[in-house]
Amino acid sequence: MKEGTVKFFNEAKGFGFINDSASGKDVFVHSSGLKTRIKENDKVSYRLEETSKGLNAVDVKMFDN
């Protein structure tokens, strides 16, 4: 699983971006890929999935503390 911080998430539109902790790159996330609700600045874990539009974050969930 990869780790990152939610940079932006628009609940109304159902998408946003996660900044990957290791690479510093932004990864697209759609609400269909969420396991738990997220908001900006949340620390999350996720995995990457290749789609026709590029890489998407899926199985996104907040870190268990």
C-alpha positions in Angstrom: 0.0 0.0 0.0 1.1 3.5 -0.8 0.8 6.4 1.6 0.0 10.1 1.0 -1.9 13.2 2.1 -5.1 14.4 0.6 -4.2 17.6 -1.3 -7.7 18.4 -2.5 -11.1 16.6 -2.5 -14.4 18.0 -3.7 -17.2 15.9 -2.2 -19.8 17.4 -4.5 -18.0 16.5 -7.6 -16.6 13.3 -6.2 -12.9 13.6 -7.0 -9.6 15.0 -5.8 -5.9 14.4 -5.5 -3.6 12.7 -3.1 0.1 13.8 -2.8 2.2 10.6 -2.6 4.6 10.6 0.3 7.3 8.8 -1.5 7.4 10.4 -4.9 5.8 13.8 -4.1 3.6 13.4 -7.2 -0.2 14.0 -7.2 -2.5 11.0 -7.9 -6.1 11.3 -9.0 -8.7 9.9 -6.7 -12.4 9.4 -7.5 -15.1 8.8 -4.9 -15.7 5.3 -6.3 -12.2 4.4 -5.0 -12.8 5.4 -1.4 -13.1 2.9 1.5 -13.6 5.7 4.0 -14.6 9.4 3.8 -11.7 11.7 3.2 -11.0 15.4 3.4 -8.1 17.7 2.7 -4.9 17.1 4.8 -6.0 13.6 5.8 -3.2 11.0 5.9 -4.3 8.0 3.8 -3.2 4.7 2.4 -4.1 3.5 -1.1 -3.0 1.5 -4.0 -2.6 2.5 -7.7 -4.7 1.2 -10.5 -4.0 1.9 -14.2 -7.1 3.1 -16.1 -7.6 4.3 -19.6 -7.2 7.9 -18.3 -4.0 7.2 -16.3 -3.2 6.2 -12.7 -6.0 6.4 -10.1 -5.8 5.9 -6.3 -8.1 3.1 -5.2 -8.9 1.4 -1.9 -8.3 4.8 -0.3 -8.7 4.8 3.5 -7.6 7.0 6.4 -4.6 5.7 8.4 -5.6 3.7 11.5 -3.9 5.4 14.4 
